Amino acid sequence: MEVFFSRDIRFGRCTLDEGESAHCLRVMRHRQGDEIFVIDGEGTLYTCRIEDASPHAVEAVVLKEEPDWGAHPYFLQMAVCPTKNSDRYEWFAEKATELGLDVIVPVIGERSERRVFKPERLERILLSASKQSLKGAVPFVAAPVSVKDFILSCDASLKMICCCFEGETPRRPVSDVLRESGTPGTSIAILIGPEGDFSRQEAALALENGFVPVHLGPSRLRTETAALTAVEAVYLHYCL
Amino acid sequence: MEVFFSRDIRFGRCTLDEGESAHCLRVMRHRQGDEIFVIDGEGTLYTCRIEDASPHAVEAVVLKEEPDWGAHPYFLQMAVCPTKNSDRYEWFAEKATELGLDVIVPVIGERSERRVFKPERLERILLSASKQSLKGAVPFVAAPVSVKDFILSCDASLKMICCCFEGETPRRPVSDVLRESGTPGTSIAILIGPEGDFSRQEAALALENGFVPVHLGPSRLRTETAALTAVEAVYLHYCL
């Protein structure tokens, strides 16, 4: 099933931008009268019929709307410090999108080695992963923010922080916390630190602000693997 | 913690090959008398002291042995069809190694688009992932085999096949099957099909041979994401 994306769907009509129009006509060889599937990135799938196969702006009429298409029964924000190698961050984001993710927040910790973050490329990857995995909603990439500001502004109902500090702070298995508090529709935020972990001040601030300290088991995981493992724990808890 | 690898550890002595010797001396700047950590790839961590800092073959004496270093409480074989893009197979293998994996079997299905598989590069990736995630055992890369031959030869005590065929074969959530049958030390094999799924004959043969048909939830996952999700389900079941 091939899915197109459009920001311009209203009054029962849909227009594809130049890139999507070219893909629709030249690559997929669609013609006037063909039925196509279009997502709005907000969660709805539209079944449309092409009325004007213009190479720069395909125009289609909406035949059917399916809200919450490919939706998941939770709201998940992943606040993850950018990795030194941005490919690793991008594959985490792609895989998390396939599983079910709502918001990615690039957070910069006191010990983060990488402090700049360019969202454009990541947004393209999330759009294509959403289309590929048949989801109407594309995860939102928030503006980069410091770990402290994220902790102070996070309004999720279930907040978790994955930190090391072995022996210092008692940490619970992420799956136990989900079993207890992960009811349908829960808004969840999970904070994943940089390669050098959080600073003591950041971890203390998170605990003061209601973040549950969790661990992801005995394996030493890279930042992106830890982040994906947290998403997998949420996905497996809610969807299996 | 920096870990080196050696195939040559016996009679209380350890020799590093040329590549590991260069890394040990030039990159890590170790000298005669330094203590280093060496894995044998079979599961044991050796604490050694360098006696001869020869640039081509560092010689060290073994001070301490830790068997089952970084071991996991299950034995997991992942039989996964090679993906069209081999990077995707390699990252699955790297992440699965960080979590805990024993054997990767590249299986070629009737509908596999990619039918050749070169293990050398993958073996290097698994070794470096094992060192990085502090595991004494490096997963074994089996020789490529057809899906049918794998099904007929697999001797794991818990065998699962992730197939699509929506509606045709009743499939159980992988986590339910693990909860029922995933006791400590269980030998588990999970078979993951190619992009085009298994043929009906392959799926039928698997069922005849005791493979439990499982699903990984509602999301449409790429081959490598499905394979990693299965490893995560095993890891989370046993280790959290």
Interface residues (C-beta under 8 A of the other chain):
Chain A: G70 H72 W91 K95 E98 L99 G100 Q132 S133 L134 K135 P173 V174 S175 D176 H215 L216 G217 P218 S219 R220 L221 R222 T225 L228 T229 E232 A233 Y235 L236 C239 L240
Chain B: G70 H72 W91 K95 E98 L99 G100 Q132 S133 L134 K135 P173 V174 S175 D176 H215 L216 G217 P218 S219 R220 L221 R222 T225 L228 T229 E232 A233 Y235 L236 C239 L240
